[in-house]
């Protein structure tokens, strides 16, 4: 395989195949590029042939052996591939830092950006572990977290103060799927000297080029789409040169390192991510359209669906979607919703998404909202029992049939048919 220094000329699908496959990582000097995938380099200790070589070793730079905590070719290949898929990072001399999970990536970023006395603004539809971090870890370090309505730019601007240092965005929100005007929020933040951080797990860099839309740091839980097989955990943060260097040094100072075995699994998943996302998106849209026509359903929360909240922003800013969306039942009870989820045969019950298998979990955001109300505007007070679906790679018609039967069970257990 040829080595390409500049991959910007290639489409994302091609970059997904080529990125991170340097000849030096897939072969030997005598046989460059001898295999397709970088090998799994397991090492804590890197040896030098003599003292002259040790003293001549480059300073703290990526891509050079030093000690296992600084990584090896397997981790470097994954980080480079993710950087190549985030155009704003690749073009600006930036890079990607790997973390043990998506939550670890958010924590690593915020502990790099924030200092005691700072204020963090967090979107009110943020992933619950992010909210817990704001109330716990960050508070313990002297950082104040304030929440704002994800769809209200004026509310964000009003919440800013002289101590505001960063804003954490999540678009769409992973439970209620609000799409934020990320370019406008990022621009408003930058004008005030505020660092914008986006949890971009839902769309990934293939569906939303975060840095090119003005975001300073893009975070992903690689556990979801990049892995795609529900068998390993990891997170990442991609940024331009300035923030990448700071993130990398803070991660090193915290002893952050990921397993080369997990990095190899992530590289494997990354190669097929685009195809899986396209298939899951098409199936999810078909299922969302079907649910929209059901009397048992009060609202489908799927930004890819015409007429759904946030659809116009999704069409304007995104180049792709994924299989994650929610729907709200038309009245009923919590017990009836439990019966619906229990009745599903093809949907597992589990707190994740992005894998090849479909999942269903309850959605009850009212208890974690701070600055915006649930149910959403235009819904009835009784329309508060939601279900989140992660659509996998099963046949769409089979999934619809499974949901059809489960909705009948819901009606039989006190739902409003």
ABEGO torsion letter per residue (X at the ends): XBBBABAAABBAAAAAAABGBBAAAABBAABBGABABBBBBBBABBBBABAAAAAABBBBBBGBBABAAAEBAAAAAAAAAAAAABAAAAAAGBBBBBBABAAAAAAAAAAAABBBGBBBBBBAABBAAAAAAAABAAAAAGBBBBBBBAABAAAAAAABBAABABBBBBOBBAAAGBBBBAAAAAAAAAAAGBBBBBBAAAAEAAABBAAAAGBABBBBBAABAAAGAGABBBBBBBBBAAAAAAAAAAAAAAGBBBBAAAAAAAAAAAAAAAAAAAAAAAAAAAAAAAAAABAABABBBBAABBGBBGAAAAAAABABBBABBBBBBBEEBAAAAAAAAAABAABBBBBBBGBABBBBBBBBAAAABAABBOBBBGBBAABABBBBBBBBABBAAAAAAAAAAAAAAAAAAGBBX
